[in-house]
Amino acid sequence: MPSHSAAEIALVAGTVARPALAETPFLAQARAPQTTILAEGAEIYAQGDKAQTVYQVVFGAVRVFRLLADGRRQISSFHLPGEVFGFDSSANHRFFAEAICATGVRAFRLSSDVDMSRDLLPLALRGLAKAQEHQLVLGRQSASERLAAFLLDLADRQGGLEQFDLPMSRLDIADFLGLTIETVSRTLTRFKAKGIIGLPSLRRVIVRKWGQLQQLAE
């Protein structure tokens, strides 16, 4: 995977404002390589690979997923600019990770001879908290509740603005929420018809009624 200059990265990332990259002493001091630009669908790591590196998204988005025995895909998490992923409780990755769209990542190799637990623990705990929240979302009964919670989470992670990006496809959302793509599309259309959200494009959302969206997610 080639790394690229700041000018090339800016060209791919575009001029859209991005959340500032979260820094910890580990990320700030580690000697990270240049940002690597990945094409849509490019694999970052595979199930079974050694878990010796953590990654930070610079721009774009990443999905982490597992392939089930029957061939279905189960997405466990999405990662947006500034977020760190790649932690695993075992020596090998139990999931796949790949770029959703043109994506830039920085890779930080974990050193066995340096104690970085104090720096990495908050990042790992943050990931655990997100996984627990995802389980709560999957426990909701209706598609409207799941999708409303998902949209609120995405909005919050992108600065809490009225308009935000939807970098993943409808199929990605379905595989993340345990729904069908038809249900996701119908529910989004219903939200739009009720004036709760606007959908100027497939990858852009405008929240028009925060209160109603929050009530649906509760």
N, C-alpha and C positions, 0 to 999 in steps of 0.2 A: 504494500500500500504506500504510494508516494506521499511525501509531505510537501507543503506548499508555502510560498511566501505570504506575507501579510497582504500584499496587493492582490494576489490571486484569491485569497480567502475573502477579502472584502468584495471582490467581484461576484463570487458565488453566493455569499451571504446576502448581498443586496444592501439597500440603505435602510431597511426596516430596523427600528430600534430593538435591541435585544436585552434581556435581563443581564445584569452584571454577573460575571462568573463568581460563584461562591468560592472563597479561599479559606483554607485552614493552614496552620503552620506546615503541615505535610505538603499540601499542594503548592504553597507559596515557595517552599525551600527545595522541593524535589526538582531534579533536573529532567524536565519533561522535553520530549522531542517537539519539533514543530507540529502545528496542527495538521492532521491527516484528513484529506477530503475524500469522502466515500460516495460512490454513486448510489442511486436508489436501489435498495435491495441487497447491497453489499454486506457480506457477513463480517461481523466484528470478532465473534468467537462462537464456537459450536459446543453443543452438549458433549461432555467428555474431555474437552480441552483443559489443560492445567490452569487453575485459577491463580495466576501469579501477577496479574495486572488489574488495576482499576482504571476506569476511563471517565473523562469529563466531556460533556457535550459543549462544544463552542457555538455551533449553530446547527439548525436542522432538528431532527428528532430520531429517537431510537426506540425500537420495540424489543422486548425480551419475552421469549415464548418457549413453549414446549410442544413437541409433537406427540400426540397420544397414540396408543396402540392401534386404534382404528383409523388412524390417518388424520384425525381432526387436529387443528391447531388451537392451542389455548394460550392467549397472551396474558402474561402476569403483570406487566408494567410498561409504561411509556416514559421516556426520559427526554426532557426539553433543555434548552440552553442553560448552562450553569449547573446542571444536576450531574451527580456522580453515580456510576453504576459499575457492576462487575464483581461486587462482593459475593462470596459464597461461603457456606458453613463447612464445606468439605474442600479437599485438595483439587477437585475437578468441578468444572461448571456443570450444573444440572439443567441448564437452559441454553437456548440459542440467543444471540443478540445480533440485530442487523439494522442498517440504516433504513428509515422509512422514506426519506427523500435525500437529495444532496445534503450531506451532513459532514460537519467537521468535528473531530474528536481529538483529545489529547490523551495519551496513554502514560500511566505512571506505574512503573514496574515495582512490585513489592520486594523489598530486600529482606532476606531471612536473618541477616546479621545486624539489623537495626530495629530497635523497638519503636514501632510507630503506632502502637495500640491506642495511646492517649489521643493521638490526632485522628485516627481512623474510626474510633469507636462512635463519635457523634454522627459521622456520615453513615455508618452501618446501622445505627439505631434509627436514624431518619428513614432509611430504606425499609426497616422492619415496621415502623409505624405506618408507612404508606401501604405495605402489604396487608397489614391488619385492617386499614380503612377499606382496602379493596374487597376484603372478605365481607365486611359489613355491607358494602354496596351490593355484592352478589346475593346477600341474604335478603334483600328487599324483594317484595313480591311482584311489583309491577314494573313494566318496561319504562314507564314514565318516571318512576322514582329513581331507577338506575341511571337513566340518561340525564335527568336533571342534576343528580349528584355529580356525574361525570363532567358535565358542562361547567358547573360551579367550580369544580376542582381545577379544570383547565384554565378558567378565567383567573382564578387566584394565583396559579403558578406563572401566569404571564402578566402579572402586575395588577390584577383586579380591574382592568379597563373594560369599558363598555363593549369594545370590539377586540376580538382576539383570533388567533390562528387556530385552525383545525388541521394540523399537519397529517393526521392519519386518515385512511379511507373509511368508508362506512363499514366495510368488511372487517377492518382492524377493530373498530369500535364494537362490532358485534362479537368478535372473538374475545374481546376483553370483558364485555359485560355478560357473556353467556346468553346472547340473544341471536336471532337470525338477522341477516342484512335487511330483509324486508321489514322486520319489526323496527329496526333502527331508523330506516328511511321514513316509514309511516309515522313514527313518533316525532321525528324532527319536523315533518310536514305539519303535524297536528299542533306542535308548539308554535310554528310559524303562523298557522291559520288563526290561532288564538291571540296573536300579537305578543307572545312571550319572548320570542326571539325573531331576529331577521337573518336571512341566509342570502347575502348578496352573491355568494359563490359557494361552490362545494367545500372550499377550504377556509371560509370566513364566517364568523358568527357575530351577531350584534345582540346583546342582551337588552331587551326593551322593558321587561318587567321583572326586576330582581326579586321582588317580594314573592311573586307567584312561583318563580323558579325555585326559590328557597323553600316555599311551602311544599312543593312537589317532592323535594329531596328529603324532607323530614319524615 
